[in-house]
């Protein structure tokens, strides 16, 4: 077995690992509000979300095409060199996902992945390695930056208007009956968000694996993405979703706004509409940005609702620094492969990734968030009350 083939296999496994982290990191986008309002029990919610993520992954490949050929200028990079860029980018994305999950920060898995890839590409090829502004089908600015700026704003406006209308229409209705009706409606709206999430996010990993196959020479950009790639990516994100990112579910469900069933229904409907629309246009949108904007909008649209602006501020800081910090990690990881050429550098990066991931996991076990405490009253911070001081210190340092 050649060194290049071994690296390809490592890249595929690492890409699926990123897809897995994407699943549990972003479960909150679909299910946080339904869990917070009691529309669905935590375990039922993540099981349903995982199944629909699996289905959604097969609905479109437009986002995958954008990832594989619309962001990096790699036409003249092949073989081991391109595999090293892809691998280094994946390491950057995974580590940022795990760090933000540890502190319960709903940052963007999309931007973590793109940041890692961009940092590795720039370290390897220079600034020209990135397609900054292309046509309607390519370019970092067109496909990533602009949607990132617009998504939370548009989602907040849509959800805010929807929430205001809902409360106006049900003003004279029996409150308990209305809440029960909207909880039932939330099951459908949460399901739609999960379907949309699978359609958008699983494709990003499909695009990365396809890029690696092109680098190895077993595929070319004119071909369709192989069925086995679609199936593997769909299963990985579904499994991650089923495990449930309880730390981030808690932040979105309880930390930003105290959500009632009508607000949850409005937030989920708004998120689903925006995510599905972006997927059809091949925009690798951050579902986290859309979901967070929608939840914020419900707080603004409900008369008398409280929005915790300090929590939103921390989220916004994480959003801003996600892409550049993931890019730094991607660049460093590529630098290691450059210092230790061939298989050796990739192995070193893989060992660093496994060691860092293990540390983060065992650190999270000290203050668990699971089905037993995900709906506890919010007392501050971005993790459970027992770890507020540690979270405050860490997020301030970031």
RAMO-V967476 format. One record per backbone hydrogen bond with DSSP energy under -0.5 kcal/mol. NH is the residue of the N-H (numbers start at 1). CO is the residue of the C=O. E is the energy in kcal/mol with one decimal. If there is no record, write none. Layout:
BEGIN
[[NH | CO | E] [NH | CO | E]]
END
This chain:
BEGIN
[[6 | 2 | -2.0] [7 | 3 | -2.4] [8 | 4 | -2.2] [9 | 5 | -2.3] [10 | 6 | -2.3] [11 | 7 | -2.8] [12 | 8 | -2.4] [13 | 9 | -2.4] [14 | 10 | -2.6] [15 | 11 | -2.7] [16 | 12 | -2.1] [17 | 13 | -1.9] [18 | 14 | -2.4] [19 | 15 | -2.3] [20 | 16 | -2.1] [21 | 17 | -2.3] [22 | 18 | -2.7] [23 | 19 | -1.8] [24 | 20 | -1.9] [25 | 21 | -2.4] [26 | 22 | -1.8] [27 | 23 | -0.6] [29 | 26 | -1.2] [30 | 26 | -0.6] [30 | 27 | -1.1] [31 | 27 | -2.3] [32 | 28 | -2.0] [35 | 31 | -2.3] [36 | 32 | -2.4] [37 | 33 | -2.1] [38 | 34 | -0.6] [39 | 34 | -1.4] [40 | 34 | -1.5] [45 | 41 | -2.7] [46 | 42 | -2.2] [47 | 43 | -2.0] [48 | 44 | -2.5] [49 | 45 | -2.4] [50 | 46 | -2.5] [51 | 47 | -2.1] [52 | 48 | -2.2] [53 | 49 | -2.3] [54 | 50 | -1.8] [55 | 51 | -1.7] [56 | 52 | -2.9] [57 | 53 | -1.5] [58 | 55 | -1.8] [59 | 56 | -1.7] [65 | 61 | -1.9] [66 | 62 | -1.7] [67 | 63 | -2.2] [68 | 64 | -2.4] [69 | 65 | -1.7] [70 | 66 | -2.4] [73 | 129 | -2.4] [74 | 72 | -1.4] [77 | 74 | -1.7] [79 | 215 | -2.3] [81 | 78 | -0.9] [82 | 78 | -0.7] [83 | 79 | -2.1] [84 | 80 | -2.4] [85 | 81 | -1.4] [86 | 82 | -2.5] [87 | 83 | -2.6] [88 | 84 | -2.5] [89 | 85 | -2.1] [90 | 86 | -2.0] [91 | 87 | -2.1] [92 | 88 | -1.9] [93 | 89 | -2.0] [94 | 90 | -2.7] [95 | 91 | -2.4] [96 | 92 | -1.8] [97 | 93 | -2.0] [98 | 94 | -2.4] [99 | 95 | -2.3] [100 | 96 | -2.4] [101 | 97 | -2.0] [102 | 98 | -2.2] [103 | 99 | -1.3] [104 | 101 | -1.5] [105 | 100 | -3.0] [106 | 104 | -0.6] [107 | 105 | -2.3] [109 | 107 | -0.6] [112 | 108 | -1.7] [113 | 109 | -2.3] [114 | 110 | -2.5] [115 | 111 | -2.6] [116 | 112 | -2.2] [117 | 113 | -2.4] [118 | 114 | -2.8] [119 | 115 | -2.7] [120 | 116 | -2.2] [121 | 117 | -2.5] [122 | 118 | -2.7] [123 | 119 | -2.1] [124 | 120 | -1.9] [125 | 121 | -3.3] [126 | 122 | -1.8] [129 | 126 | -2.1] [130 | 127 | -1.5] [131 | 71 | -2.9] [132 | 130 | -1.2] [134 | 138 | -0.7] [138 | 135 | -0.9] [139 | 70 | -3.1] [140 | 131 | -3.1] [141 | 132 | -2.9] [143 | 139 | -2.7] [144 | 140 | -2.2] [145 | 140 | -2.2] [146 | 141 | -2.5] [148 | 144 | -2.0] [149 | 145 | -1.9] [150 | 146 | -2.4] [151 | 147 | -2.9] [152 | 148 | -0.6] [153 | 149 | -0.6] [154 | 150 | -3.1] [155 | 151 | -2.8] [156 | 152 | -2.2] [157 | 153 | -2.3] [158 | 154 | -2.7] [159 | 155 | -2.8] [160 | 156 | -2.5] [161 | 157 | -2.5] [162 | 158 | -2.5] [163 | 159 | -2.8] [164 | 160 | -2.3] [165 | 161 | -2.4] [166 | 162 | -2.4] [167 | 163 | -2.4] [168 | 164 | -1.9] [169 | 165 | -2.6] [170 | 166 | -1.8] [171 | 168 | -0.9] [173 | 170 | -1.2] [178 | 174 | -2.6] [179 | 175 | -2.4] [180 | 176 | -2.0] [181 | 177 | -2.2] [182 | 178 | -2.4] [183 | 179 | -1.9] [184 | 180 | -1.7] [185 | 181 | -2.1] [186 | 182 | -2.0] [187 | 183 | -0.9] [187 | 184 | -0.8] [188 | 184 | -0.9] [189 | 185 | -2.2] [190 | 186 | -3.0] [191 | 187 | -1.6] [192 | 188 | -1.8] [193 | 189 | -1.8] [194 | 190 | -2.2] [195 | 191 | -2.2] [196 | 192 | -2.4] [197 | 193 | -2.8] [198 | 194 | -2.2] [199 | 195 | -1.9] [200 | 196 | -2.0] [201 | 197 | -3.1] [202 | 197 | -0.6] [202 | 198 | -0.8] [204 | 201 | -1.0] [205 | 201 | -0.9] [206 | 202 | -1.6] [207 | 203 | -2.6] [208 | 204 | -1.6] [209 | 205 | -2.6] [210 | 206 | -2.5] [211 | 207 | -2.0] [212 | 208 | -2.0] [213 | 209 | -2.3] [214 | 210 | -2.3] [215 | 211 | -2.2] [216 | 212 | -2.1] [217 | 213 | -1.3] [218 | 213 | -1.8] [219 | 213 | -0.8] [223 | 220 | -2.2] [229 | 226 | -0.5] [230 | 226 | -1.6] [231 | 227 | -2.6] [232 | 228 | -2.3] [233 | 229 | -2.4] [234 | 230 | -2.4] [235 | 231 | -2.4] [236 | 232 | -2.2] [237 | 233 | -2.2] [238 | 234 | -1.8] [239 | 235 | -2.4] [240 | 236 | -2.1] [241 | 237 | -2.1] [242 | 238 | -2.2] [243 | 239 | -1.7] [244 | 240 | -0.8] [244 | 241 | -0.8] [246 | 244 | -1.6] [248 | 245 | -0.8] [249 | 245 | -2.4] [250 | 246 | -2.1] [251 | 247 | -1.3] [252 | 248 | -2.5] [253 | 249 | -2.7] [254 | 250 | -2.4] [255 | 250 | -0.9] [255 | 251 | -1.3] [256 | 251 | -1.2] [258 | 306 | -0.6] [259 | 253 | -0.7] [259 | 257 | -0.9] [264 | 260 | -2.4] [265 | 261 | -2.4] [266 | 262 | -2.0] [267 | 263 | -2.8] [268 | 264 | -2.4] [269 | 265 | -2.2] [270 | 266 | -2.1] [271 | 267 | -2.4] [272 | 268 | -2.5] [273 | 269 | -2.1] [274 | 270 | -2.0] [275 | 271 | -2.7] [276 | 272 | -2.5] [277 | 273 | -1.7] [278 | 274 | -2.1] [279 | 275 | -2.1] [280 | 276 | -1.7] [281 | 277 | -1.1] [282 | 279 | -1.2] [283 | 278 | -2.9] [284 | 282 | -0.7] [285 | 283 | -2.7] [287 | 285 | -0.8] [290 | 286 | -1.8] [291 | 287 | -2.7] [292 | 288 | -2.7] [293 | 289 | -2.4] [294 | 290 | -2.0] [295 | 291 | -2.3] [296 | 292 | -2.6] [297 | 293 | -2.3] [298 | 294 | -1.7] [299 | 295 | -1.3] [300 | 296 | -1.8] [301 | 297 | -2.3] [302 | 298 | -1.4] [303 | 301 | -0.6] [305 | 302 | -2.0] [307 | 305 | -0.5] [308 | 256 | -2.6] [308 | 306 | -0.5] [309 | 307 | -1.4] [312 | 308 | -1.8] [313 | 309 | -2.5] [314 | 310 | -1.7] [315 | 311 | -2.1] [316 | 312 | -2.7] [317 | 313 | -2.1] [318 | 314 | -2.2] [319 | 315 | -2.4] [320 | 316 | -2.3] [321 | 317 | -2.1] [322 | 318 | -1.4] [323 | 319 | -0.6] [324 | 320 | -0.5] [325 | 321 | -2.4] [326 | 322 | -2.4] [327 | 323 | -2.0] [328 | 324 | -2.0] [329 | 325 | -2.1] [330 | 326 | -2.5] [331 | 327 | -2.6] [332 | 328 | -2.5] [333 | 329 | -2.6] [334 | 330 | -2.2] [335 | 331 | -2.2] [336 | 332 | -1.8] [337 | 333 | -1.6] [338 | 334 | -1.8] [339 | 335 | -2.1] [340 | 336 | -2.5] [341 | 339 | -0.6] [344 | 341 | -0.8] [345 | 340 | -1.4] [346 | 342 | -0.9] [347 | 343 | -2.3] [348 | 344 | -2.1] [349 | 345 | -2.3] [350 | 346 | -2.5] [351 | 347 | -2.5] [352 | 348 | -2.3] [353 | 349 | -2.5] [354 | 350 | -2.5] [355 | 351 | -2.6] [356 | 352 | -2.6] [357 | 353 | -2.5] [358 | 354 | -2.3] [359 | 355 | -2.2] [360 | 356 | -2.3] [361 | 357 | -2.4] [362 | 358 | -2.5] [363 | 359 | -2.4] [364 | 360 | -1.9] [365 | 361 | -1.1] [366 | 363 | -1.0] [367 | 364 | -1.0] [368 | 365 | -0.6] [373 | 370 | -1.1] [374 | 370 | -1.4] [376 | 373 | -1.5] [387 | 384 | -2.5] [388 | 385 | -1.2] [391 | 387 | -2.3] [392 | 388 | -2.8] [393 | 389 | -2.3] [394 | 390 | -2.4] [395 | 391 | -3.0] [396 | 392 | -1.9] [397 | 393 | -1.9] [398 | 394 | -2.1]]
END
